[in-house]
Every structure is written in C-alpha cells, then in structure tokens.
C-alpha cells in the first residue's frame, strides 16, 4: 500500500513538472512571436516611409531623418532639397536668414539638384527646377555652383571642419568688434552686410555661412572646443575646484549675456523660449570669467520646435563689457 502511494505521488510530481515546462515553452514561443512581429512592424514602417518619400507623400521631417542617415544618397538628397525649396515657396513668412529672401533660398536648394535627375518624383522636381531658373541652360549654370556647395558639405559631413571653423571664427570676431565699438548688438543691416562679406571672402553662399554660424548642421563650435587645449570638458572639470560665490546680480547678468549670445545664433531668434528660473541654469565663476549652461527651445528653418542645450563662457572686461571665450551648442 505504501509503495503504491509513493508511485502515485511521483507520478503527480512528474505531471506537474511537465505542465510547468509546457507553460514555459508556450510563453517563450509567444515572446519570440511578439519579438518577430515587432521587428516586422518596424521594418514595414521603414519601408512604408521610404515608399512615401519616393512617392512624394512623406513629410519634410521624415525625409530629413532619412537624409541625415545617408547624406550621400543622391535620390534622397535630391528629394530633400526639392522639398526644402517647396517649403520656402509655400511659406507665408520671409524667414530670417541674413541677406536672403525666400526666393534666394529656393534657388539655393534647387541649384544643388542635377537638371538630369531621373529618379523618384523626377517630373515634378525637374518641372520645379525649370520654373525656378527659367530654363534648362540657366539651371545647368547654377548647378555648377551647386556641385561645389555639395562638395563642401560632403567634407563637413565626413568630419573635415577646417574651412568651416575659419568662417565661424571670422563671423564671431566681426560681431565682437561691432559690439565693442558700438556698445550694443549688431542690427539686421550690419548682419546682412557681414554675411555678404563672408560669402565673398570665403567663396561660399550666404546660407552656408548662416548654417556655420547657427551651428544647426555643422556644430562648428563643438569642433573648436575639441581642437582647443582649454576645451569645454577640461574647463568643466577644473571649475569644480573653483566655487566662488556668485551674487544674484551676477547671476542675472550672466544669464542675460548667455541668452543674448545664443539667441543671435538661432535660425529663428523670435521663437526662442529660455527658462525663467535660475534653477534651470548652471552658473560658475572663476575670477572675472563666467560659464553658463542651460537650454533654449526654438524653431529650426522648417518650423520644428527643438530643445537646444548650450554652454557660454565669457570674461567680463569692464562693468558692462565682456569677451566671449567659447560657445558650445548641442541639439
């Protein structure tokens, strides 16, 4: 009788173990199925987006995302430039890019597309190109300039910032000279003249100069920071050992200066929204040198609101005058 009971108990235990193993197997199979389905959905979403791009139905943001991933893809690049040009054609506002109208911006993007483009949505791209330049001959003439722009952009995309850094430093110095001479920020008229001067001096377009200055595409100040012996990271670390007290007036002045310097570098300065609380700012002081770290919300050229982190380091040279040591902008 006792032996029979043991057999029954062992049998029940074995059946329980088999049941547990079966449940684990079923759940594992479901998880794999779910994982595979998620991967399929993601892949299908990418395919759908790419299909929409080639059909001309994707949003500018979707096209921009693909363009950022593969800037050397002629088809995606051409569609992206075309859509940028169309954006400015349809814009109700003459968005501020120093010295350039929306019509100039349309030409800037379309001259970077080959008149012989024959890939996705080629008919509407070519038709718009002819409309922009008036005829095929003029488009081809402008495309020769556009190819040089593309070559310069390719260098930047591949990490060659040498020429861009020279442009950035030149603009920065000119603005500083204006401020020191006049005791105020440069007005739009001076900015337009300056960017025309930069365009001629460095043989680049005004929009290229603007992109370098605003750090939206190339983040040139980041490269300056990395190439400097007093780079941002080392100065940040060293500042931890220098904790000089800062008065409320000094905080207010430091924040105002940082906001002023950053705002002038934005694509859409009027859209800038800075945090109002001092708690949102990290402010350090070493003798007469201040460093301000925070963020700003502002629109890019396409009207998309971005959160942009930044650092401004400057040294006070008088009660109301200062020199900018470095600026880092990181989207």
C-alpha positions as CSV (number, residue, x, y, z in Angstrom):
1,X,0.0,0.0,0.0
2,X,2.8,2.3,0.9
3,X,4.7,1.6,-2.3
4,X,1.5,2.3,-4.3
5,X,1.1,5.7,-2.6
6,X,4.8,6.6,-3.4
7,X,4.2,5.7,-7.1
8,X,1.1,8.0,-7.2
9,X,3.0,10.9,-5.6
10,X,5.9,10.5,-8.0
11,X,3.5,10.4,-10.9
12,X,1.8,13.6,-9.8
13,X,5.1,15.3,-9.4
14,X,6.2,14.3,-12.9
15,X,2.9,15.5,-14.4
16,X,3.3,18.9,-12.5
17,X,6.9,19.3,-13.9
18,X,5.7,18.5,-17.4
19,X,2.9,21.1,-17.0
20,X,5.4,23.8,-15.9
21,X,7.7,23.0,-18.8
22,X,4.8,23.2,-21.3
23,X,3.8,26.6,-19.9
24,X,7.4,27.9,-20.2
25,X,7.6,26.6,-23.8
26,X,4.3,28.2,-24.8
27,X,5.2,31.6,-23.2
28,X,8.7,31.5,-24.8
29,X,7.1,30.8,-28.2
30,X,4.7,33.7,-27.7
31,X,7.5,36.1,-26.8
32,X,9.5,35.1,-29.8
33,X,6.4,35.6,-32.0
34,X,5.8,39.0,-30.4
35,X,9.5,40.0,-30.9
36,X,9.4,38.9,-34.5
37,X,6.2,40.8,-35.1
38,X,7.6,44.0,-33.6
39,X,10.7,43.6,-35.8
40,X,8.4,43.1,-38.8
41,X,6.3,46.2,-37.9
42,X,9.5,48.3,-37.5
43,X,10.8,47.1,-40.8
44,X,7.5,47.6,-42.5
45,X,7.3,51.2,-41.1
46,X,10.7,52.0,-42.6
47,X,9.7,50.5,-45.9
48,X,6.4,52.5,-45.8
49,X,8.3,55.7,-45.0
50,X,10.8,55.2,-47.8
51,X,7.9,54.4,-50.2
52,X,6.2,57.6,-49.1
53,X,9.4,59.6,-49.7
54,X,9.7,58.2,-53.2
55,X,6.1,58.9,-53.9
56,X,6.4,62.4,-52.7
57,X,4.0,61.8,-49.8
58,X,6.4,61.9,-46.9
59,X,6.6,64.9,-44.5
60,X,9.7,67.1,-44.7
61,X,10.7,65.8,-41.2
62,X,10.6,62.1,-42.4
63,X,12.7,63.0,-45.4
64,X,15.1,64.9,-43.3
65,X,15.6,62.0,-41.0
66,X,16.5,59.7,-43.9
67,X,18.7,62.3,-45.4
68,X,20.7,62.6,-42.1
69,X,21.3,58.9,-42.1
70,X,22.5,58.8,-45.6
71,X,23.6,62.2,-46.9
72,X,25.4,60.6,-49.9
73,X,22.3,59.0,-51.3
74,X,21.6,61.2,-54.4
75,X,17.9,60.2,-54.7
76,X,17.1,61.0,-51.0
77,X,19.3,64.1,-51.1
78,X,17.6,65.5,-54.2
79,X,14.1,64.9,-52.8
80,X,15.1,66.6,-49.6
81,X,16.5,69.7,-51.3
82,X,13.4,69.8,-53.5
83,X,11.1,69.6,-50.5
84,X,13.1,72.3,-48.7
85,X,12.7,74.6,-51.8
86,X,8.9,73.9,-51.9
87,X,8.7,74.7,-48.2
88,X,10.1,78.2,-48.8
89,X,7.8,78.6,-51.8
90,X,4.8,77.8,-49.7
91,X,5.9,79.7,-46.6
92,X,3.8,82.8,-45.7
93,X,6.7,84.3,-43.9
94,X,10.1,85.5,-45.2
95,X,12.0,83.7,-42.5
96,X,15.1,85.4,-41.3
97,X,18.3,84.3,-42.9
98,X,20.6,87.3,-43.1
99,X,20.7,88.7,-46.6
100,X,18.5,86.1,-48.3
101,X,14.9,86.2,-49.3
102,X,12.7,83.0,-49.6
103,X,13.3,83.2,-53.4
104,X,17.0,83.1,-52.8
105,X,16.6,80.1,-50.5
106,X,14.6,78.2,-53.2
107,X,17.4,78.7,-55.7
108,X,20.0,77.7,-53.1
109,X,18.3,74.3,-52.7
110,X,17.4,73.7,-56.3
111,X,20.8,74.5,-57.7
112,X,22.1,71.5,-55.7
113,X,19.9,69.1,-57.7
114,X,21.1,67.9,-61.1
115,X,19.0,69.0,-64.1
116,X,19.4,65.4,-65.3
117,X,17.8,64.0,-62.1
118,X,15.7,61.0,-63.2
119,X,14.8,59.1,-60.1
120,X,11.7,59.3,-57.8
121,X,9.2,62.1,-58.5
122,X,11.6,63.3,-61.2
123,X,8.9,65.0,-63.3
124,X,7.8,67.4,-60.5
125,X,11.4,68.0,-59.4
126,X,12.5,68.9,-63.0
127,X,9.4,71.0,-63.6
128,X,10.1,73.0,-60.5
129,X,13.7,73.4,-61.4
130,X,12.8,74.9,-64.8
131,X,10.2,77.1,-63.1
132,X,12.9,78.3,-60.6
133,X,15.6,79.1,-63.0
134,X,13.5,80.0,-66.1
135,X,15.2,77.5,-68.4
136,X,17.4,74.4,-68.5
137,X,20.5,76.3,-69.5
138,X,20.4,78.6,-66.5
139,X,19.7,75.7,-64.2
140,X,22.8,73.9,-65.5
141,X,24.8,77.0,-65.0
142,X,23.6,77.3,-61.4
143,X,24.1,73.6,-60.8
144,X,27.9,74.0,-61.4
145,X,27.8,76.3,-58.4
146,X,25.6,73.8,-56.6
147,X,28.0,71.0,-57.1
148,X,30.7,73.0,-55.3
149,X,28.3,73.6,-52.4
150,X,27.6,69.8,-52.3
151,X,31.3,69.1,-52.3
152,X,31.9,71.5,-49.4
153,X,29.0,70.0,-47.5
154,X,30.3,66.5,-48.1
155,X,33.6,67.4,-46.4
156,X,31.8,68.6,-43.4
157,X,29.6,65.5,-43.3
158,X,32.8,63.4,-43.4
159,X,34.3,65.3,-40.5
160,X,36.5,67.9,-42.3
161,X,35.7,71.1,-40.4
162,X,38.8,73.1,-41.3
163,X,37.2,75.7,-43.6
164,X,34.0,75.9,-41.5
165,X,36.0,76.8,-38.4
166,X,37.7,79.6,-40.2
167,X,34.3,81.0,-41.3
168,X,32.9,80.7,-37.8
169,X,35.8,82.4,-36.1
170,X,35.7,85.3,-38.6
171,X,32.0,86.0,-38.0
172,X,32.4,85.7,-34.3
173,X,35.3,88.2,-34.3
174,X,33.3,90.7,-36.5
175,X,30.3,90.6,-34.2
176,X,32.6,91.1,-31.2
177,X,34.3,94.1,-32.9
178,X,30.9,95.7,-33.6
179,X,29.8,95.2,-30.0
180,X,33.0,96.6,-28.6
181,X,32.8,99.6,-30.9
182,X,29.1,100.4,-30.6
183,X,28.3,99.0,-27.1
184,X,25.3,97.1,-28.5
185,X,24.4,94.1,-30.6
186,X,24.6,94.2,-34.3
187,X,21.4,95.2,-36.1
188,X,19.9,93.4,-39.2
189,X,21.5,95.8,-41.6
190,X,25.0,95.1,-40.3
191,X,24.3,91.3,-40.2
192,X,23.3,91.3,-43.8
193,X,26.4,93.2,-44.8
194,X,28.6,90.9,-42.8
195,X,27.2,87.7,-44.3
196,X,27.6,89.2,-47.8
197,X,31.2,90.0,-46.9
198,X,31.7,86.4,-45.6
199,X,30.1,85.0,-48.7
200,X,32.6,86.9,-50.9
201,X,35.7,86.4,-48.7
202,X,35.3,82.6,-48.4
203,X,33.6,82.0,-51.7
204,X,30.5,80.4,-50.1
205,X,26.8,81.2,-50.2
206,X,25.1,83.3,-47.5
207,X,23.1,80.3,-46.4
208,X,26.2,78.2,-46.0
209,X,27.7,80.9,-43.8
210,X,24.5,81.1,-41.8
211,X,24.5,77.3,-41.3
212,X,28.0,77.5,-39.9
213,X,27.2,80.4,-37.6
214,X,24.0,79.0,-36.2
215,X,25.5,75.6,-35.5
216,X,22.3,73.8,-36.6
217,X,24.0,71.5,-39.2
218,X,27.8,71.5,-38.5
219,X,28.1,72.4,-34.8
220,X,31.4,74.1,-35.6
221,X,31.8,75.5,-32.1
222,X,32.0,71.9,-30.9
223,X,34.9,71.3,-33.2
224,X,36.6,74.5,-32.0
225,X,36.1,73.3,-28.5
226,X,37.6,69.9,-29.2
227,X,40.6,71.4,-31.0
228,X,41.4,73.8,-28.2
229,X,43.7,73.0,-25.3
230,X,41.2,74.7,-23.0
231,X,38.3,72.6,-24.2
232,X,34.9,72.5,-22.7
233,X,35.3,69.2,-20.8
234,X,38.6,70.1,-19.1
235,X,37.3,73.6,-18.2
236,X,34.1,72.0,-16.8
237,X,36.2,69.6,-14.6
238,X,38.5,72.3,-13.4
239,X,35.6,74.5,-12.5
240,X,34.5,72.0,-9.9
241,X,37.5,73.0,-7.8
242,X,36.7,76.8,-8.2
243,X,33.5,77.5,-6.4
244,X,33.5,81.3,-6.0
245,X,30.3,82.8,-4.6
246,X,28.0,84.5,-7.2
247,X,25.6,87.3,-6.3
248,X,22.1,87.4,-7.6
249,X,23.0,90.4,-9.7
250,X,25.9,88.5,-11.2
251,X,23.6,85.5,-11.9
252,X,21.1,87.8,-13.7
253,X,23.8,89.5,-15.7
254,X,25.5,86.1,-16.7
255,X,22.2,84.6,-17.8
256,X,21.3,87.8,-19.9
257,X,24.7,87.7,-21.7
258,X,24.4,83.9,-22.4
259,X,20.9,84.3,-23.7
260,X,21.9,87.2,-25.9
261,X,24.8,85.3,-27.4
262,X,22.8,82.1,-28.1
263,X,19.7,84.0,-29.4
264,X,21.8,85.6,-32.2
265,X,22.9,82.2,-33.4
266,X,19.4,80.7,-33.7
267,X,17.6,80.1,-37.0
268,X,14.5,81.7,-35.6
269,X,15.5,84.1,-32.8
270,X,12.0,85.3,-32.3
271,X,10.8,81.8,-31.4
272,X,13.4,81.4,-28.6
273,X,12.0,80.4,-25.2
274,X,14.5,80.4,-22.4
275,X,13.7,79.0,-18.9
276,X,12.9,81.8,-16.4
277,X,14.1,80.1,-13.2
278,X,17.8,80.3,-12.1
279,X,17.4,76.6,-11.1
280,X,17.5,75.8,-14.8
281,X,20.9,77.3,-15.2
282,X,24.3,76.1,-14.1
283,X,26.5,79.2,-13.4
284,X,30.1,79.0,-12.3
285,X,32.6,81.8,-11.7
286,X,36.4,82.0,-11.8
287,X,37.7,85.4,-11.1
288,X,36.0,87.5,-13.9
289,X,35.2,84.5,-16.1
290,X,31.7,83.1,-16.1
291,X,30.3,79.9,-17.6
292,X,26.6,79.4,-18.1
293,X,25.0,76.1,-19.1
294,X,21.3,75.7,-19.9
295,X,18.9,75.1,-22.8
296,X,16.6,77.0,-25.1
297,X,13.5,75.9,-27.1
298,X,13.5,77.4,-30.6
299,X,12.3,76.6,-34.1
300,X,14.6,75.4,-36.9
301,X,14.3,76.5,-40.5
302,X,11.3,74.2,-41.1
303,X,9.3,75.5,-38.1
304,X,10.1,72.4,-35.9
305,X,10.5,73.3,-32.2
306,X,13.8,71.9,-30.8
307,X,15.3,71.8,-27.3
308,X,18.9,73.0,-27.7
309,X,21.5,72.6,-24.9
310,X,24.2,75.2,-24.8
311,X,27.2,76.5,-22.8
312,X,28.5,80.1,-23.0
313,X,31.8,81.1,-21.4
314,X,32.8,84.7,-21.2
315,X,35.1,87.1,-19.3
316,X,34.0,90.5,-18.1
317,X,36.4,93.2,-19.2
318,X,34.5,96.1,-17.6
319,X,31.3,96.8,-15.7
320,X,29.2,96.3,-18.8
321,X,31.7,94.9,-21.4
322,X,32.9,91.3,-21.9
323,X,34.6,89.0,-24.4
324,X,33.3,85.6,-25.4
325,X,35.7,82.8,-24.7
326,X,33.7,79.9,-26.2
327,X,30.2,78.8,-27.1
328,X,29.0,75.2,-27.4
329,X,25.6,74.4,-28.9
330,X,24.3,70.9,-28.8
331,X,20.9,69.9,-30.1
